[in-house]
Amino acid sequence: MTAPLPVRPPEPPVTGTPATGTPAPKEEHRRPSMLLAPLRQTGQLFALALAVARAIFRRPFQVREFIEQFWFVASVTILPAALVSIPFGAVIALQVGSLTEQLGAQSFTGGASVLAVIQQASPLIVALLIAGAAGSAICADLGSRKIREELDAMEVMGVSPVQRLVVPRVLATMSVAVLLNGLVSVVGTLGGYFFNVIMQGGTPGAYLASFSALAQLPDLYIGELKALIFGFIAGIVAAYRGLHPRGGPKGVGDAVNQSVVITFMLLFAVNMVLTAIYLQIVPPKGG
């Protein structure tokens, strides 16, 4: 009789891909990269902001591109900003007027409502409209150039996309924001005056006289400074998301939505910080 053949022990199961047999990535290895992704993107955003700040003073400056982008941003934001500022000024005037009437200080209604419009409402209205209308268009334009590899071709030819495309767009958003802030402040103030005097029966003389009692010149300065910073933030965020799309055309659409949401969040956070600093540095005139 022949001896029985030895039984071969079963091989342990192989984890990973069937083709290579390499071990599959563990979930523990994925978590650090997922946690570091927001920090990495934040660092890239700040790096782009510094690159744009340095490239502003480099030559050659793209004058034609800046003029075209300035006209485009202004054309898509002037009318909506003027229309939105009227109900903003009306709501502020009605609310402040109702509050001052309860406190017996109707004479300060004009100054209080105008301060709210100039310091808070006007820069935010301008920034939100620039981010929503112009920023989304800038992000879509740069994103489409990126997926078509136009930006890569520019880098191969030795042309910096930041200096050639990003800097004119960021300067255009900043310039339009500063100029548009004055228009929104005037329209919002007129809307508040109309609703307070006509709807609530206020006195025109008292409404105008309260300006000198509460308002001061630094209030206008902080409004313009906020508009300048908000325009810079809107342009930088739109450019950053446009330069880093994911997944082809669908990624460009997602980048546009993300740029608007991120800009809105940053605007409100920066506005809170600037307002707190301003109130600590500049004492109120009425106090």
Order of alpha helices (4+ residues) and beta strands (2+ residues): alpha-alpha-alpha-alpha-alpha-alpha-alpha-alpha-alpha-alpha
